[in-house]
Every structure is written in structure tokens, then in C-alpha cells.
Amino acid sequence: MGGYSYLDNTYEGFGSTRSGFDSDAFGYNNLAAGTDYRQGDVYSYKGESKLISFFGRINYSLMDRYMVTATLRRDGSSRFGNNHKWGVFPSVSLAWRISEEPFMASTHEWLDNLKLRAGFGVTGNQNGIGEYKSLAILSPSGAAYFDGTTGTWKNAYTQIQNPNPDLKWESTAQWNLGVDFSVFNKLNGTLELYYKKTSDLLWTYPVPQPPYLVGTMLANVGDLVNKGFELSLGYKAVRAKNWTLDANMSLAYNHQEITKLSNDQYQAVGLQAGSLHNVRGMSNTYSQVIKEGYPAGAFWGPHCTGISSDGKYMLDKDDNGKVKDGYLGSAMPKWNLGLSLNATWRDFDASVAAYGMFGQKVLNVSRMVMYDPTRFPSQNTLDDFMKSGITDNPTYSDYFIENGDFFRLQAITLGYSVPLNTVKKLGLTRLRFYVTGENLFCITGYKGIDPEVSVPDNVLSSPGIDFFNSYPRPRTFSLGVNIGF
């Protein structure tokens, strides 16, 4: 199979704002009637990007026992620099169905399938950046100059972004080894080991002035490694005349580590992340660090040993009496668990789905903001804060970093299908009634609204921070009917 794709993405928009109206009678139909206006009240924008791809795939199978799949992509994106707009991304996978070999004939009574798989592939990513990041960009400087020709003052423009012709694709190379099996026509499963390395991670680095006009540069430098395993099992527990019961489980473990942040041109001992600038008294405070030898979302700061008798946070200090900073845990989960059950009895059916994540930390900034003695009595605060005896202003430490482990019952569905003979008399092919409950409970020790804090697309962009942006997940009950004509 071979193919070609061309994507041209263009977006644009404009808007205007006016205030200071003596009357609202005109609505937005007479903006000129407003007397309060500023230069930024009228704006417009436009952006464009292109993505061109060539791709091909070859599949080969010999005697249904030996299988090979090879793919090759060549992708070009306008988002990258002139020197590296194109990237080549190959992949190959091999499979051996061992159960079909003649020497396995004696196992066919109990072994339904046994397949060994191995693969290697490289994928590219351009979603970490927007348009024009490789170019020099100008913007109003806030200053003005006098134009002698017209005798007027005009806005001055200055460069706000350094050009980087070497800006290129982030690439992820992954090796995997897996085995698929099925025995006694009841138990089937997959075990997969993987090693995944993401190279040329994009990050904004400090650069010297001169030779650069701007003090920062977006560049490809970092490497990030993920390794672990994924196990999935399915069991047909009951196959009776009127009963069926299936159980499924998935378990995954992942270890993550940033292995590179610097090169000869761009240097970074540790990059600050997880800004707490919007918290009162923390305008220059960061909660995370991006550092070699640690995972993404690594919380970094002082350890709190407790609360003193006068209500102050007691933070670890070095021999010189200075507060010590250190590693406080990662926002990335180590373990993921999924469970599901499906059952039928005569014309009734039921399904249960649950999942959990374990090993991650969550910074409860929402709670930290509420632990502020100056809020009360003019603003609301937390009941346990009123009982804590704390008199200190909010202070970042692991006092507010909590275990984010949870196990959630995702959904339960009960259904009843009207017998086929009755359905046909109604001129239908199917009639099923059901009731579903979603998010029925969540087992967790997290004190915030929800421990499942969303992780951004870019794992280096401060995951695991609950900053008034984690909304309660609704507990939903629904009744429904499926009708087939």
C-alpha cells in the first residue's frame, strides 16, 4: 500500500470591543456610541500550516506462521526550520505463530494460540509547537519614534523571537517484545515489554545576548525514556445454557526518566516548571523541575516536617539554616489497572467497568490557597484549616502534595432484551431496555475534588497540579432503550 496526503490548515479571526455606552438600546449594532476605547479593543489574526506526507506499507505472511509488516513515512511540516522540515519514520514488526508449527501438534487439545511478536518503529510529533516558531517574529515594543516625513509619532517594532533554522521533529523510537496466548478456549492474554525513547524534545532554553537578540530560544535537545510492561487477560468463566460470564483485566507498569536536557549549545541543569505565580505571595515560586535523572512532572521543593506550636510550617533546613529543596515525587502514575465483567442470564445482561492509577502525586494548590488565614471572615475557607492552628501564610512544600492513588467504578449497566418472538410481532428486530450508572464511587485518600488531574498533551507542561481546574465528575444515572427496525 502506498499513499500521499496534503493538509493545508488556515485559521483567522477578528473581534472588537467597546465600552462606556450611555444606553444599551443599540446592543452591538452601534459600537461607535461607546465613549471608552483603547487600541487593543480591535484585533485580528491569521495563521497557516502545511503538512505533506508520503507513506507506504508492506505485509507478508508465509504459511500463516511467519508474518512481517514494514512501513515507511516521510513527513514534511511548515512548522519546522528550513534545515529540518522533513522527517523519515520507519517501522517493522515480526510475528511467529508458534502454535501452528508441526512440533506443536500435541498441544492443540489445550493450546489455541501462541504467537511471539517483536517490533521497532519511529514516530514523529509536531503538536508541541504552533506556527512560525522557527522564524524571527516582530511585535510592537511599546516605544515610539518620530517620523520626520509625516511629522507624526509612530509605533516602534522589535524582534521578540530568535529564528531557529534547525528546529525539527520530536521523534519517538520504540522497541517492543510481546506474546499472545489462548488456552482451553477460555483464557487468553497478551504480555508486552516495551522501551520507548523520545528524542529531540522541544523546550525554550536561555541563550546569551549577544549574539542573540532575544534571551530565549525554542530548540530540540531533550531525551525522555519510558519503559515497562503491559499485561491483559481475558477469561470466559462461565459458558452454560442460560449463563455466561466474562472477566477482563489489564495491568501496566511504566518507569519514566528524563535522560538528557543539554548539549554543547543549549545548557540546562534544571528547568523550572509548575508556576505558582497566581498564588498570593508566590510570584517567583515554581513547584516542579525538569531535570535529568527524574521523570516529567517531578515535584521539587522543601519537605515539611510538621506545624510548630505557633502555627508555622516547619521546613527542612541545611547546616547553615537555609531551607533545603529536593525531590518530592512525580505526577506520572507508575501503575494502571483496568477491570471489567460482562454477564448474561437468559434475556438479561450486565456489565461492570472500573479502573485505577497508582504511584502518582498531586499538588493540591486549591487546598493551599484556602489555607490562608487572611481569608477569614470575609471569604470562605476549609473547616479543617480552622482546626489546624496554622497562622502562617500559604507556603509551598510537600505539606500540600498528596498521594493521587485512586480506584474508580466507571460504569455499571443492567439490561433486558425482549425475546425475539415478541419483538418480531411488533415489527422490530431488537428491543432492549437498560439502566446505567456512571462514576458510582471512587476510592482514594486525596483530599481534593478529584485525584484524576488531567495530564496535558506535552508531559513537560506541569502535569498533576490541581489549581482550581479539576471539576467534579458527575455521578450519572440513565435509562434507555435500543430499538432495531
C-alpha positions as CSV (number, residue, x, y, z in Angstrom):
1,M,0.0,0.0,0.0
2,G,1.3,3.5,-0.8
3,G,-0.2,6.9,-0.3
4,Y,0.2,10.6,-0.3
5,S,-1.6,13.3,1.8
6,Y,-1.6,17.0,1.8
7,L,-3.0,19.2,4.6
8,D,-3.3,22.9,4.4
9,N,-4.6,24.4,7.7
10,T,-5.6,28.0,7.8
11,Y,-7.3,29.9,10.6
12,E,-8.2,33.5,11.0
13,G,-10.4,35.7,13.1
14,F,-11.1,39.2,14.3
15,G,-13.0,41.0,17.0
16,S,-13.8,44.3,18.5
17,T,-14.8,45.7,21.9
18,R,-16.2,49.0,23.0
19,S,-17.4,50.2,26.4
20,G,-18.7,53.3,28.0
21,F,-22.2,53.3,26.5
22,D,-24.8,55.7,27.8
23,S,-27.5,53.3,26.7
24,D,-27.7,49.6,25.9
25,A,-30.5,50.0,23.4
26,F,-28.2,49.6,20.4
27,G,-26.6,46.4,21.6
28,Y,-23.6,45.6,19.3
29,N,-25.2,47.4,16.3
30,N,-23.7,50.8,17.2
31,L,-20.2,50.2,18.7
32,A,-19.3,53.8,17.8
33,A,-21.6,55.0,20.5
34,G,-19.2,53.8,23.2
35,T,-17.0,56.5,24.6
36,D,-14.3,54.3,26.3
37,Y,-11.9,52.7,23.9
38,R,-8.3,51.6,23.7
39,Q,-6.0,50.5,20.9
40,G,-6.3,46.8,21.8
41,D,-10.1,46.8,21.5
42,V,-9.9,45.9,17.8
43,Y,-7.9,42.8,16.9
44,S,-7.4,40.3,14.1
45,Y,-5.2,37.3,13.5
46,K,-4.4,34.6,10.9
47,G,-2.2,31.5,10.9
48,E,-1.4,28.8,8.4
49,S,0.5,25.5,8.5
50,K,1.0,22.7,6.0
51,L,1.7,19.0,6.4
52,I,2.7,16.8,3.5
53,S,3.2,13.0,3.9
54,F,4.4,10.1,1.7
55,F,3.7,6.7,3.2
56,G,3.9,3.0,2.3
57,R,3.3,-0.4,3.9
58,I,4.2,-4.0,3.0
59,N,2.6,-7.1,4.6
60,Y,4.0,-10.6,4.1
61,S,2.7,-13.9,5.5
62,L,4.2,-17.3,5.0
63,M,2.1,-20.4,5.8
64,D,0.1,-18.3,8.4
65,R,3.1,-18.8,10.7
66,Y,5.6,-16.2,9.8
67,M,4.5,-12.6,9.4
68,V,6.3,-9.3,8.6
69,T,4.9,-5.8,8.4
70,A,7.1,-2.9,7.3
71,T,6.0,0.8,7.0
72,L,7.8,3.9,5.9
73,R,6.7,7.5,6.3
74,R,8.2,10.8,5.1
75,D,6.5,13.8,6.6
76,G,7.2,17.5,6.0
77,S,5.8,20.3,8.2
78,S,6.0,24.0,7.6
79,R,6.3,24.5,11.4
80,F,10.0,23.5,11.5
81,G,13.2,25.2,10.4
82,N,14.5,25.3,6.8
83,N,17.1,22.7,7.6
84,H,14.8,20.0,9.0
85,K,11.3,20.4,7.7
86,W,11.2,16.7,6.6
87,G,11.4,13.6,8.8
88,V,11.7,9.9,7.9
89,F,9.9,7.5,10.2
90,P,10.3,3.7,9.6
91,S,8.8,0.7,11.4
92,V,9.0,-3.0,11.2
93,S,7.2,-5.8,13.1
94,L,7.8,-9.6,13.1
95,A,5.5,-12.3,14.3
96,W,5.8,-16.1,14.7
97,R,2.7,-18.2,15.3
98,I,4.4,-20.9,17.3
99,S,1.2,-22.9,17.9
100,E,0.9,-23.6,14.1
101,E,4.3,-25.3,13.9
102,P,4.2,-29.1,13.3
103,F,6.2,-29.8,16.5
104,M,3.3,-28.2,18.5
105,A,0.7,-30.6,17.2
106,S,0.5,-32.4,20.6
107,T,-0.6,-29.2,22.3
108,H,-3.7,-28.4,20.1
109,E,-6.1,-30.0,22.6
110,W,-5.4,-27.2,25.1
111,L,-3.3,-24.6,23.3
112,D,-5.5,-22.5,20.9
113,N,-2.9,-19.8,20.0
114,L,0.7,-18.9,20.9
115,K,2.3,-16.1,19.0
116,L,5.6,-14.3,19.6
117,R,5.9,-10.7,18.4
118,A,8.7,-8.2,18.1
119,G,8.7,-4.7,16.7
120,F,10.6,-1.5,16.2
121,G,9.3,1.9,15.0
122,V,9.8,5.6,15.0
123,T,7.1,8.2,15.0
124,G,7.2,12.0,14.7
125,N,5.4,14.7,16.6
126,Q,4.8,18.3,15.6
127,N,2.0,19.0,18.1
128,G,4.3,20.5,20.7
129,I,4.6,23.8,18.9
130,G,2.5,26.2,16.9
131,E,3.1,28.0,13.6
132,Y,6.2,30.3,12.9
133,K,8.3,29.1,15.9
134,S,11.4,28.7,13.7
135,L,11.2,32.3,12.4
136,A,12.1,35.8,13.6
137,I,8.9,37.5,14.8
138,L,8.4,41.2,15.2
139,S,6.0,42.8,17.7
140,P,5.2,46.4,18.9
141,S,7.8,47.3,21.5
142,G,5.7,49.8,23.4
143,A,8.0,52.6,22.4
144,A,7.6,55.1,19.5
145,Y,9.7,57.0,17.1
146,F,9.2,60.4,15.3
147,D,8.6,60.2,11.6
148,G,10.2,63.3,10.1
149,T,8.4,62.8,6.8
150,T,4.9,62.9,8.2
151,G,5.7,64.8,11.3
152,T,4.0,62.2,13.5
153,W,4.9,59.7,16.2
154,K,4.7,56.0,15.1
155,N,4.9,52.7,16.9
156,A,8.2,51.0,17.0
157,Y,8.6,47.3,16.4
158,T,11.2,44.9,17.8
159,Q,12.2,41.3,17.4
160,I,10.6,39.1,20.1
161,Q,11.7,35.6,18.9
162,N,15.0,34.3,17.6
163,P,15.0,32.3,14.3
164,N,16.0,28.7,14.6
165,P,16.5,27.0,11.2
166,D,17.4,23.7,13.0
167,L,14.0,23.3,14.7
168,K,12.9,19.8,13.8
169,W,10.5,16.9,14.6
170,E,10.3,15.3,18.0
171,S,10.8,11.6,17.4
172,T,9.9,8.6,19.4
173,A,11.7,5.2,18.8
174,Q,10.0,2.2,20.4
175,W,11.1,-1.4,20.8
176,N,8.6,-4.0,22.0
177,L,8.5,-7.7,22.6
178,G,5.2,-9.4,23.1
179,V,3.5,-12.8,23.4
180,D,-0.2,-13.6,22.7
181,F,-1.7,-16.8,24.0
182,S,-5.0,-18.6,24.4
183,V,-5.6,-21.9,26.2
184,F,-8.6,-24.2,26.7
185,N,-10.7,-21.8,24.7
186,K,-11.2,-20.0,28.0
187,L,-8.1,-17.9,28.9
188,N,-6.5,-15.5,26.6
189,G,-3.9,-12.8,27.2
190,T,-1.1,-10.6,26.0
191,L,2.1,-9.7,27.7
192,E,4.2,-6.9,26.1
193,L,7.5,-5.4,27.2
194,Y,8.5,-2.1,25.8
195,Y,11.2,0.5,25.7
196,K,10.4,3.9,24.3
197,K,12.8,6.8,23.8
198,T,11.6,10.2,22.8
199,S,14.4,12.3,21.3
200,D,14.8,16.0,20.3
201,L,12.2,17.2,22.9
202,L,11.3,20.8,22.4
203,W,11.9,23.3,25.2
204,T,12.6,27.0,25.5
205,Y,16.3,27.5,26.5
206,P,18.1,30.6,27.7
207,V,20.7,31.9,25.2
208,P,23.3,34.7,25.5
209,Q,22.7,38.2,24.4
210,P,24.6,38.9,22.1
211,P,24.9,37.1,19.7
212,Y,21.1,36.6,20.0
213,L,18.7,39.5,20.1
214,V,16.2,37.6,22.4
215,G,17.3,35.8,25.6
216,T,15.4,32.6,24.9
217,M,15.3,30.0,22.1
218,L,13.0,27.1,21.3
219,A,15.2,24.2,20.5
220,N,15.3,20.3,20.2
221,V,17.6,19.0,22.9
222,G,16.0,16.7,25.5
223,D,15.6,12.9,25.6
224,L,12.8,11.1,27.6
225,V,12.7,7.3,28.3
226,N,9.7,5.2,29.1
227,K,10.0,1.5,29.8
228,G,7.7,-1.1,31.3
229,F,5.2,-3.8,30.5
230,E,1.5,-4.2,29.7
231,L,-0.5,-7.3,30.7
232,S,-4.0,-8.1,29.6
233,L,-6.1,-11.2,30.4
234,G,-9.5,-12.3,29.4
235,Y,-11.3,-15.3,31.0
236,K,-14.5,-16.9,29.8
237,A,-15.5,-18.0,33.2
238,V,-19.0,-19.5,32.5
239,R,-20.5,-20.9,29.3
240,A,-23.7,-22.6,30.4
241,K,-27.1,-22.9,28.7
242,N,-28.6,-19.8,30.3
243,W,-25.5,-18.2,31.8
244,T,-22.3,-16.5,30.5
245,L,-19.7,-14.7,32.5
246,D,-16.5,-13.0,31.1
247,A,-13.8,-11.3,33.1
248,N,-11.1,-9.0,31.7
249,M,-8.1,-7.3,33.4
250,S,-5.3,-5.0,32.2
251,L,-2.3,-4.1,34.2
252,A,0.5,-1.8,33.1
253,Y,3.7,-0.5,34.7
254,N,5.7,2.4,33.4
255,H,9.0,3.9,34.6
256,Q,9.9,7.3,33.1
257,E,13.1,9.3,33.2
258,I,14.5,12.4,31.5
259,T,17.9,11.3,30.3
260,K,19.1,14.4,28.5
261,L,18.4,18.2,28.8
262,S,21.6,19.8,27.5
263,N,24.1,19.8,24.6
264,D,27.1,21.8,23.5
265,Q,24.9,24.7,22.5
266,Y,22.0,24.7,25.0
267,Q,22.6,24.2,28.7
268,A,20.1,23.4,31.4
269,V,20.9,21.9,34.8
270,G,17.3,22.0,35.8
271,L,14.3,23.8,34.2
272,Q,11.6,25.3,36.4
273,A,8.0,24.3,35.7
274,G,4.7,24.3,37.6
275,S,4.4,28.0,38.1
276,L,2.6,29.1,41.3
277,H,2.6,32.8,40.3
278,N,-1.1,33.2,40.7
279,V,-1.0,32.2,44.4
280,R,-0.6,35.2,46.8
281,G,2.9,35.6,48.0
282,M,4.4,33.1,45.4
283,S,5.1,35.3,42.4
284,N,8.5,33.7,41.9
285,T,7.7,30.2,43.1
286,Y,7.8,27.0,40.9
287,S,6.5,23.6,42.1
288,Q,8.2,21.3,39.6
289,V,11.6,20.9,37.9
290,I,12.5,19.3,34.6
291,K,15.8,17.6,35.5
292,E,18.0,14.8,34.2
293,G,17.5,11.6,36.1
294,Y,13.9,12.4,37.1
295,P,10.5,11.8,35.5
296,A,8.4,14.5,34.0
297,G,6.1,16.3,36.4
298,A,8.8,16.0,39.2
299,F,7.7,18.0,42.2
300,W,10.7,19.9,43.7
301,G,10.8,21.9,46.9
302,P,11.1,21.8,50.6
303,H,10.0,19.0,52.9
304,C,7.6,20.0,55.7
305,T,8.2,18.1,59.0
306,G,5.0,19.5,60.7
307,I,3.4,22.5,62.2
308,S,5.1,24.4,65.1
309,S,3.3,25.3,68.3
310,D,2.8,28.9,67.0
311,G,1.2,27.7,63.7
312,K,4.2,27.9,61.4
313,Y,5.3,25.4,58.7
314,M,8.5,23.6,59.8
315,L,10.6,23.1,56.7
316,D,13.8,21.1,56.4
317,K,17.0,23.2,56.5
318,D,20.6,22.6,55.8
319,D,23.5,23.1,58.3
320,N,23.6,26.8,57.5
321,G,19.9,27.2,58.4
322,K,18.8,27.6,54.7
323,V,15.6,25.8,53.6
324,K,16.5,22.7,51.5
325,D,14.8,21.8,48.2
326,G,14.6,18.2,47.0
327,Y,12.6,15.7,45.0
328,L,9.0,15.3,46.3
329,G,7.5,12.8,43.9
330,S,6.2,12.6,40.4
331,A,2.8,13.4,38.9
332,M,3.1,10.5,36.5
333,P,1.4,7.2,37.6
334,K,3.5,4.1,37.8
335,W,0.7,1.6,37.7
336,N,-2.5,1.5,35.7
337,L,-5.2,-1.1,36.4
338,G,-8.4,-1.9,34.4
339,L,-11.2,-4.4,35.3
340,S,-14.4,-5.4,33.5
341,L,-17.1,-8.0,33.9
342,N,-19.8,-9.0,31.4
343,A,-22.6,-11.4,32.3
344,T,-25.8,-12.7,30.7
345,W,-28.7,-14.7,32.2
346,R,-31.5,-15.6,29.8
347,D,-32.6,-12.3,28.4
348,F,-30.8,-10.2,31.0
349,D,-27.3,-8.7,30.7
350,A,-24.9,-6.8,33.0
351,S,-21.6,-5.1,32.6
352,V,-19.2,-3.5,35.1
353,A,-16.1,-1.4,34.3
354,A,-13.6,0.0,36.7
355,Y,-10.0,1.4,36.6
356,G,-7.3,2.8,38.8
357,M,-4.0,4.7,38.8
358,F,-1.3,4.3,41.4
359,G,2.1,5.8,42.3
360,Q,1.4,9.4,41.3
361,K,1.4,12.6,43.3
362,V,-0.9,15.5,43.1
363,L,-0.2,19.1,44.3
364,N,-3.4,20.4,45.8
365,V,-2.9,24.1,45.1
366,S,-6.7,24.6,45.6
367,R,-6.3,23.5,49.2
368,M,-3.1,25.5,49.6
369,V,-4.9,28.7,48.5
370,M,-7.7,28.0,51.0
371,Y,-5.1,27.5,53.8
372,D,-4.8,31.3,54.2
373,P,-5.5,33.0,57.5
374,T,-6.3,36.3,55.8
375,R,-9.4,34.8,54.0
376,F,-11.5,34.5,57.1
377,P,-14.0,36.0,57.9
378,S,-14.5,38.0,54.6
379,Q,-14.0,34.8,52.5
380,N,-14.8,31.2,52.9
381,T,-12.1,28.7,53.9
382,L,-11.9,25.0,54.8
383,D,-13.2,23.5,58.0
384,D,-10.0,21.5,58.8
385,F,-7.9,24.7,58.3
386,M,-9.9,26.4,61.1
387,K,-9.0,23.4,63.3
388,S,-5.3,23.2,62.2
389,G,-4.0,26.0,64.2
390,I,-2.0,27.3,61.2
391,T,-1.3,31.0,61.3
392,D,1.3,31.1,58.5
393,N,0.7,32.4,55.0
394,P,0.4,29.7,52.3
395,T,3.8,28.2,51.8
396,Y,4.7,25.7,49.1
397,S,6.1,22.4,50.4
398,D,5.1,18.7,50.4
399,Y,2.6,19.5,53.1
400,F,0.2,20.0,50.1
401,I,1.5,17.2,47.9
402,E,-0.8,14.2,48.3
403,N,-0.9,10.6,47.0
404,G,-3.0,10.6,43.9
405,D,-3.8,6.8,44.0
406,F,-7.4,6.0,43.2
407,F,-9.7,3.2,42.1
408,R,-12.9,4.3,40.3
409,L,-16.1,2.3,39.5
410,Q,-16.5,3.7,36.0
411,A,-19.9,2.2,35.0
412,I,-22.5,-0.4,35.7
413,T,-25.1,-1.3,33.1
414,L,-28.1,-3.7,33.6
415,G,-30.2,-4.6,30.5
416,Y,-33.1,-6.7,29.4
417,S,-33.7,-7.8,25.8
418,V,-37.3,-8.6,24.9
419,P,-37.5,-12.2,23.4
420,L,-37.1,-12.3,19.7
421,N,-40.5,-13.9,19.0
422,T,-42.2,-11.0,20.8
423,V,-40.0,-8.4,19.1
424,K,-40.9,-9.8,15.6
425,K,-44.6,-9.5,16.4
426,L,-44.0,-5.7,16.9
427,G,-42.3,-5.4,13.5
428,L,-38.9,-4.9,15.1
429,T,-35.6,-6.8,15.1
430,R,-34.4,-5.7,18.5
431,L,-35.8,-4.2,21.7
432,R,-33.6,-3.8,24.7
433,F,-34.2,-1.7,27.9
434,Y,-31.2,-0.7,30.1
435,V,-30.2,1.3,33.1
436,T,-26.7,2.7,33.5
437,G,-24.9,4.3,36.5
438,E,-21.6,6.1,35.9
439,N,-18.9,7.2,38.3
440,L,-20.7,5.5,41.2
441,F,-17.7,5.7,43.6
442,C,-14.0,6.5,43.8
443,I,-11.8,5.0,46.5
444,T,-9.0,7.5,47.2
445,G,-7.2,9.3,50.0
446,Y,-6.9,12.5,48.1
447,K,-8.5,15.5,49.9
448,G,-9.3,17.5,46.8
449,I,-12.3,17.2,44.4
450,D,-10.9,14.6,42.1
451,P,-7.4,12.9,42.2
452,E,-7.5,12.3,38.4
453,V,-5.9,15.6,37.5
454,S,-5.7,15.8,33.7
455,V,-2.2,15.4,32.1
456,P,-1.5,17.8,29.2
457,D,-0.5,16.6,25.7
458,N,3.0,17.8,26.4
459,V,4.2,15.8,29.5
460,L,6.7,18.5,30.3
461,S,4.0,21.1,30.8
462,S,3.4,20.8,34.5
463,P,1.1,17.7,35.0
464,G,-0.5,16.8,38.3
465,I,-1.4,20.2,39.6
466,D,-4.9,20.8,41.0
467,F,-5.2,24.5,40.6
468,F,-9.0,25.1,40.7
469,N,-9.1,23.4,37.3
470,S,-10.3,19.9,38.4
471,Y,-14.1,19.9,38.2
472,P,-16.3,17.3,40.0
473,R,-17.1,14.3,37.8
474,P,-20.9,13.9,37.9
475,R,-22.5,10.7,39.1
476,T,-24.9,9.9,36.3
477,F,-27.9,7.6,36.1
478,S,-29.6,7.0,32.8
479,L,-32.5,4.9,31.4
480,G,-32.5,3.9,27.8
481,V,-33.9,1.7,25.1
482,N,-32.3,0.2,22.0
483,I,-34.7,-0.4,19.1
484,G,-33.8,-2.2,15.9
485,F,-36.0,-1.9,12.8
